Amino acid sequence: MGISDSMRSDLTSIIPIEQVFQKHVVDGASYFFKERLKKLDWEYELRYEIAKSLDISINDVIIVGSAKLGFSLKTEEFNEFDFQFSISGNPRH
């Protein structure tokens, strides 16, 4: 996984960083639902159910991190906590 061509282009353009953040992190579709599951509607449904359960606006439910962007900024080895969430079930060594 890596940075999308669209995000790379925006990061190297003259677009203000706040606009890049809004476009790719806040408003953009999540990598996990769009690219991995190929079920973009599930993202909306998840956000809707969380918002309903918490009695808040769906606009206040934001998916962040590697599920949103499709890559992680973490470059170290998996620690004991991360191990349980790795796709392969094996830590990266």
HELIX and SHEET records of a PDB file:
HELIX    1   1 ASP A    5  LEU A   11  1                                   7    
HELIX    2   2 ILE A   17  PHE A   21  1                                   5    
HELIX    3   3 GLN A   22  ASP A   27  3                                   6    
HELIX    4   4 TYR A   31  TYR A   31  1                                   1    
HELIX    5   5 PHE A   32  ARG A   36  3                                   5    
HELIX    6   6 LEU A   40  LEU A   54  1                                  15    
HELIX    7   7 ILE A   58  ASP A   60  5                                   3    
HELIX    8   8 SER A   66  LEU A   69  1                                   4    
HELIX    9   9 GLU A   80  PHE A   83  1                                   4    
END                                                                             
